Amino acid sequence: MNRNWGIGIAIAAGAYLFHSLTEVDRDETGAIVDAGSLNAFQMRVGDCFDDGSAFAEENASIGSVPGVPCANPHDNEVYAVFDISAASFPGDAMADMAHDACLERFEAFVGKDYDSSSLDIATLYPSRDSWNAQNDREVVCAVYDIELAKLTGSVKGLRL
């Protein structure tokens, strides 16, 4: 039994070490300075990230994305993070609610209205499972180039 206990501790320590070594590094302002895994629950406005394999499937459950410094070429930039205000899980309406709420916040960040912008909106929002099991209410809004070109630097206020 002690041997199994030791193996369990070694596995847990290895998993923690691997996770801590692969997480993004942030500076004192909170900006990502070294690429790594960016937990979906720890995303902040101004974080930049790549699609990675997480976006390969529509409606996929996303736990983390490849976070990168915004100075490096990247696919997306987070422009809003907020909690959805619904008393219960809205079901199939969740995607539309999240998109509409992100759309409301788009122009204030980009500096240009959505319809005339060269950017589009990606949303991360709670699944029924994360809503119920983790009390997840968080929506993350990100912008990306409509032609899927890499962005470099922040798009905040650039009127793209």
N, C-alpha and C positions, 0 to 999 in steps of 0.2 A: 504494500500500500504506500509506503514512503517513496518507493521508486516512481510510482505513478504520479504522486504529488510533485516530485521533482521534475518529471517530464512535463507536467502541466504548467508549472512555473516557468520552465525554460521556453515552452511554446508561447506562453503569454508574454514573456519578456521579449522574445524575438519578434512577435507580432507588433508589440508596442514600439520597439526600436525601429523596425521596418517602416511603420506608419510615421513615426516622428522624423525619420530621415528622408521620407519622400513627401512630406507636407511642404506647402509653399512657405517661404520665409518672408516676413514682413519687416519693414523698418519702423522707426519710432512713430511715424505718422500713420502707420497701418497699410501703406502701399506694399504691394508684392514686389520683392527685389530679387528673388530666386524662384525659378519654376519648380513646380511640384504638384501634388494632389491638393485640390481645393475642395473641402467639404461643402456640399450644397447648403448645409445649415449654417455655414460660417461666411457666406458670401457677403460682400459689402459693396456699396455704391463705389464705382471706380475700379473694381476688380476686373481684370481682363483674363479671358480663358479661351482655350481651343475646344472644338467640338469633341474630339476624341471619339472613341467607340460608343460613348453613351448616347449620342444622338443618331446612331445608325437606325434604330427602330423608333417609329412614331409611338408616343405614349409610353416610352420606356421609363422604368423607375431609375432615377439618377441619384446616386449617393455622393458622388464627387466628379469633378471635371479637372482637366489639366490646366492649372492656373499658371499664368506667365506674367512677367512685368509688362506693363502697357507699352513701354518703349520698344519691346520686341514685336514682330508681326504676330497678330492674334486674330481669332475668328469673332470674338464677342467682347462687349464691355457691359458690365452691370450698371444700369442707370437708376434703378429703384428697387427697394426691398421694403415690403410691408406685409402686415397680416391681413388676411381676408376677413371681412366681418360678416360671417354667416352663423346663425345659431346651430345649424346642423350641416353636414356635408351636402353640397349642392348637386351631387351626382354629375350627370353629363353636362350640366351647365357650368361646371368648374372651369373648363378651358375658356369658354366665352367670357366668364366673369373676370378671370385673370387677364386675358388679352385686353378687354375693355378698360380695366383699371390701369394697365400698362400704357395703353394708348393715351389715356388722360394725362399721364406723366411725361410722355415722349417729348413734346415741344419744349417744355421747361428745361430739359437736359440738353437736347440737340441744338435748340435755337431755331428750329425750322419745323413747320407743320409736317405731319406724317405723310400726307398725300403728295407733297412735292419733294420729299426727302429721298436720298439715294440709300437710305438705311431701312432696315426692316426690324421687326420685333420678335424676339424669342422669349418664351415664358417658361419658368419652372414653377410648378404649383403642387399642392398636396394631392396625393392619391387618397383613395378611401382608406387604405390600410394605414398610411402615415397619419392621416387625420385622426383615426380612432386609436391607434396604438401609441402614437408619439405626441398627440395633441398638436400636430403640425398644422399651422395656419398660414405659413409664410409663402409669399409669392416673390419671385425674383424676376425682374424685367431686364433684358439685355438687348443691345442693338448689334446688328451685323450688317455688312455690306450686302445690298440686294443682289449684286452680281457674284457674291461669295468670294470677293477679293479679300485678302488679309488687310486688317486695319493696323496702323502703326501709330502709337501715341493715343491719347484720349480724344474722343470725338465731342467731348463736352463743349457746347457753345460754338462748334465749328460750322454750324448751319449746313451740314452735308445733306 
